[in-house]
Structure formats: structure tokens, C-alpha cells
Amino acid sequence: MTTEAPSVINIAIVGGGELCREILEKTVFSRSGEGVSAPILAVADPDPAAPGMQLANKLEIKTLTDYHDLYDPRHHIHLIIILTPDARIFYDILATRPTRIRLLSYNVFSLFWQAIGRDERKLREQKKAMETIVNGIRDFILVLSPDMEILEANESFL
């Protein structure tokens, strides 16, 4: 039995489009107890068929069609991340949210997400370069887990 650390901050997303879907796909590990202490508890979008809303449903994350419902204290939301560039939504949430709920605008989030994306691309490129080097070695190379499970093998070994 694993004990999960209590959440420091509970997040809700407003805007269930492709960006929401991408974020949920990349942060789904937070549901598997890998020490992430900021779970996404809810997604709000007026379109239940939006890609992020559909994935949230699959992941058993609460979905709402009205972002004002996120204000309900029973949801325990501390931060709303806005994933829609519609400034009217930002200003409405800013004016109507309870003071206990913080807000991250689309523009600020996009800035951070783009920076993370650049770093992610660099890591993929470095991984590919390392694989090319390892696969160019004629000796057998095998990486085993402590349980003797094969994790990696170069082309010569295969």
C-alpha cells in the first residue's frame, strides 16, 4: 500500500481543447502516485465533446460545462489555469472567483508551456543522439533492472 502525499494545490483547467488534452496526456503520471502534489481535479468547457473534456472523462477527472461551478468549495480548487485565449473568460473569472482561488492566465501559461516544450524537444534530440552512438557500438550492450528485466539493448545485442 502506497501513501500519497497530500496535495499542496488542487488545479482546475478552463478550456477543454487540444492544449488541455496535451496537458492531461503529459501529466497523467500524477494519477499514478509518482510524487506529484498538484493534481488536476477538474476541467471546465461548454463543449463536452472537446478533446480535453473527453480525456478528462476517461481519466475520471471531474468535467463541468460552466467554469463558475469550479468556485464551489466542495471541489477544493486552489488554482484555475485558463487554457483559452478568450480574454473575456479571464476577466470574468478574475472578477467573480472567490479570493481563495488563484488564477493563471492563458498568456502566462503559454509562455511556460512553450519553454517546457523547447526543453522537451532538446531532450528527445539528445536521447536520439545517444541511441545512435550506442547502436553504433559493435559490442553487446544490455541494460538490466535490479529485477533482471531487460530495459534497453543495442542493435548489436538484438
C-alpha positions as a Markdown table, in Angstrom:
| # | Residue | x | y | z |
|---|---|---|---|---|
| 1 | Met | 0.0 | 0.0 | 0.0 |
| 2 | Thr | 1.4 | 3.4 | -1.0 |
| 3 | Thr | 0.7 | 6.5 | 0.9 |
| 4 | Glu | 0.3 | 9.6 | -1.3 |
| 5 | Ala | 1.4 | 12.9 | 0.0 |
| 6 | Pro | -1.4 | 15.3 | 0.5 |
| 7 | Ser | -1.9 | 17.8 | -2.3 |
| 8 | Val | -0.3 | 21.2 | -1.9 |
| 9 | Ile | -2.5 | 22.7 | -4.5 |
| 10 | Asn | -5.5 | 21.5 | -6.4 |
| 11 | Ile | -5.8 | 22.6 | -10.0 |
| 12 | Ala | -8.8 | 23.1 | -12.4 |
| 13 | Ile | -8.5 | 23.8 | -16.1 |
| 14 | Val | -10.8 | 26.1 | -18.0 |
| 15 | Gly | -10.8 | 25.3 | -21.7 |
| 16 | Gly | -11.0 | 21.7 | -22.8 |
| 17 | Gly | -9.4 | 22.0 | -26.2 |
| 18 | Glu | -6.3 | 20.4 | -27.7 |
| 19 | Leu | -4.0 | 22.1 | -25.3 |
| 20 | Cys | -5.9 | 20.7 | -22.4 |
| 21 | Arg | -5.7 | 17.2 | -23.9 |
| 22 | Glu | -2.0 | 17.6 | -24.3 |
| 23 | Ile | -1.5 | 18.7 | -20.7 |
| 24 | Leu | -3.6 | 15.9 | -19.4 |
| 25 | Glu | -1.6 | 13.4 | -21.5 |
| 26 | Lys | 1.7 | 14.7 | -20.2 |
| 27 | Thr | 0.6 | 14.9 | -16.6 |
| 28 | Val | -1.3 | 11.7 | -16.3 |
| 29 | Phe | 1.6 | 10.3 | -14.3 |
| 30 | Ser | 0.4 | 12.4 | -11.4 |
| 31 | Arg | -2.5 | 10.0 | -11.0 |
| 32 | Ser | -0.1 | 7.0 | -10.6 |
| 33 | Gly | 1.4 | 8.3 | -7.3 |
| 34 | Glu | 4.8 | 9.4 | -8.6 |
| 35 | Gly | 5.1 | 12.2 | -6.0 |
| 36 | Val | 3.3 | 14.9 | -7.9 |
| 37 | Ser | 1.5 | 17.1 | -5.4 |
| 38 | Ala | -0.6 | 19.3 | -7.7 |
| 39 | Pro | -3.4 | 17.2 | -9.2 |
| 40 | Ile | -5.7 | 18.4 | -11.9 |
| 41 | Leu | -9.1 | 17.8 | -10.3 |
| 42 | Ala | -11.5 | 19.3 | -12.9 |
| 43 | Val | -11.8 | 20.6 | -16.4 |
| 44 | Ala | -14.5 | 23.1 | -17.5 |
| 45 | Asp | -15.6 | 23.7 | -21.0 |
| 46 | Pro | -19.0 | 24.4 | -22.5 |
| 47 | Asp | -18.4 | 21.7 | -25.1 |
| 48 | Pro | -18.5 | 18.2 | -23.5 |
| 49 | Ala | -17.1 | 16.8 | -26.8 |
| 50 | Ala | -13.9 | 18.9 | -26.6 |
| 51 | Pro | -10.8 | 16.7 | -26.7 |
| 52 | Gly | -9.6 | 17.7 | -23.2 |
| 53 | Met | -13.1 | 17.1 | -21.8 |
| 54 | Gln | -13.2 | 13.6 | -23.3 |
| 55 | Leu | -9.8 | 12.7 | -22.0 |
| 56 | Ala | -10.7 | 14.1 | -18.6 |
| 57 | Asn | -13.7 | 11.8 | -18.5 |
| 58 | Lys | -11.6 | 8.8 | -19.4 |
| 59 | Leu | -9.2 | 9.7 | -16.6 |
| 60 | Glu | -12.1 | 10.1 | -14.2 |
| 61 | Ile | -11.4 | 13.8 | -13.7 |
| 62 | Lys | -14.4 | 15.9 | -13.0 |
| 63 | Thr | -15.8 | 17.7 | -16.0 |
| 64 | Leu | -18.1 | 20.8 | -15.9 |
| 65 | Thr | -19.7 | 22.8 | -18.6 |
| 66 | Asp | -19.8 | 26.0 | -16.6 |
| 67 | Tyr | -16.5 | 27.2 | -15.1 |
| 68 | His | -18.3 | 29.1 | -12.4 |
| 69 | Asp | -19.1 | 25.7 | -10.8 |
| 70 | Leu | -15.4 | 25.4 | -10.0 |
| 71 | Tyr | -16.0 | 28.0 | -7.3 |
| 72 | Asp | -17.9 | 25.5 | -5.2 |
| 73 | Pro | -15.8 | 24.9 | -2.1 |
| 74 | Arg | -16.7 | 21.2 | -2.3 |
| 75 | His | -14.3 | 20.9 | -5.3 |
| 76 | His | -11.4 | 22.2 | -3.2 |
| 77 | Ile | -9.9 | 24.1 | -6.1 |
| 78 | His | -6.9 | 26.4 | -5.3 |
| 79 | Leu | -5.8 | 27.4 | -8.8 |
| 80 | Ile | -7.6 | 27.8 | -12.1 |
| 81 | Ile | -5.4 | 27.6 | -15.3 |
| 82 | Ile | -7.1 | 29.2 | -18.2 |
| 83 | Leu | -6.3 | 27.4 | -21.5 |
| 84 | Thr | -8.4 | 29.6 | -23.8 |
| 85 | Pro | -7.1 | 32.9 | -25.3 |
| 86 | Asp | -10.5 | 34.5 | -24.9 |
| 87 | Ala | -9.7 | 37.5 | -22.6 |
| 88 | Arg | -13.4 | 37.8 | -21.6 |
| 89 | Ile | -13.2 | 34.5 | -19.8 |
| 90 | Phe | -10.1 | 35.6 | -17.9 |
| 91 | Tyr | -11.7 | 38.9 | -16.9 |
| 92 | Asp | -14.9 | 37.2 | -15.9 |
| 93 | Ile | -13.1 | 34.7 | -13.7 |
| 94 | Leu | -10.9 | 37.4 | -12.2 |
| 95 | Ala | -14.0 | 39.4 | -11.3 |
| 96 | Thr | -16.2 | 36.5 | -10.0 |
| 97 | Arg | -13.8 | 34.0 | -8.4 |
| 98 | Pro | -13.6 | 33.6 | -4.6 |
| 99 | Thr | -10.3 | 35.1 | -3.3 |
| 100 | Arg | -9.2 | 31.7 | -2.1 |
| 101 | Ile | -8.8 | 30.6 | -5.8 |
| 102 | Arg | -5.7 | 31.8 | -7.7 |
| 103 | Leu | -5.7 | 32.3 | -11.4 |
| 104 | Leu | -3.1 | 31.7 | -14.1 |
| 105 | Ser | -3.8 | 33.4 | -17.4 |
| 106 | Tyr | -3.6 | 31.8 | -20.8 |
| 107 | Asn | -0.7 | 34.1 | -21.8 |
| 108 | Val | 1.4 | 33.3 | -18.8 |
| 109 | Phe | 0.7 | 29.6 | -19.0 |
| 110 | Ser | 1.5 | 29.6 | -22.7 |
| 111 | Leu | 4.9 | 31.2 | -22.1 |
| 112 | Phe | 5.8 | 28.5 | -19.6 |
| 113 | Trp | 4.4 | 25.6 | -21.7 |
| 114 | Gln | 6.4 | 26.8 | -24.8 |
| 115 | Ala | 9.6 | 26.8 | -22.7 |
| 116 | Ile | 8.9 | 23.4 | -21.4 |
| 117 | Gly | 8.2 | 22.2 | -25.0 |
| 118 | Arg | 11.6 | 23.5 | -26.1 |
| 119 | Asp | 13.3 | 21.6 | -23.3 |
| 120 | Glu | 11.4 | 18.5 | -24.1 |
| 121 | Arg | 12.4 | 18.7 | -27.8 |
| 122 | Lys | 16.1 | 19.1 | -26.8 |
| 123 | Leu | 15.9 | 16.1 | -24.5 |
| 124 | Arg | 14.4 | 14.0 | -27.3 |
| 125 | Glu | 17.2 | 15.1 | -29.6 |
| 126 | Gln | 19.8 | 14.2 | -27.0 |
| 127 | Lys | 18.2 | 10.8 | -26.5 |
| 128 | Lys | 18.2 | 10.1 | -30.2 |
| 129 | Ala | 21.9 | 11.1 | -30.4 |
| 130 | Met | 22.7 | 8.7 | -27.5 |
| 131 | Glu | 20.8 | 5.9 | -29.1 |
| 132 | Thr | 22.7 | 6.4 | -32.4 |
| 133 | Ile | 26.0 | 6.3 | -30.5 |
| 134 | Val | 25.1 | 3.2 | -28.5 |
| 135 | Asn | 23.7 | 1.4 | -31.6 |
| 136 | Gly | 27.0 | 2.2 | -33.4 |
| 137 | Ile | 29.0 | 0.2 | -30.9 |
| 138 | Arg | 29.6 | -3.4 | -32.1 |
| 139 | Asp | 29.9 | -4.8 | -28.6 |
| 140 | Phe | 26.7 | -6.2 | -27.0 |
| 141 | Ile | 25.2 | -3.6 | -24.6 |
| 142 | Leu | 22.3 | -4.6 | -22.3 |
| 143 | Val | 20.7 | -2.6 | -19.5 |
| 144 | Leu | 19.0 | -4.6 | -16.8 |
| 145 | Ser | 16.8 | -3.6 | -14.0 |
| 146 | Pro | 17.6 | -4.8 | -10.4 |
| 147 | Asp | 14.9 | -7.5 | -11.1 |
| 148 | Met | 16.9 | -8.6 | -14.1 |
| 149 | Glu | 14.3 | -7.2 | -16.6 |
| 150 | Ile | 15.8 | -6.0 | -19.9 |
| 151 | Leu | 15.3 | -2.3 | -20.1 |
| 152 | Glu | 17.5 | -1.4 | -23.1 |
| 153 | Ala | 19.6 | -3.3 | -25.7 |
| 154 | Asn | 21.7 | -2.0 | -28.6 |
| 155 | Glu | 21.2 | -3.2 | -32.1 |
| 156 | Ser | 24.3 | -5.5 | -31.9 |
| 157 | Phe | 22.8 | -7.4 | -29.0 |
| 158 | Leu | 19.5 | -7.7 | -30.8 |
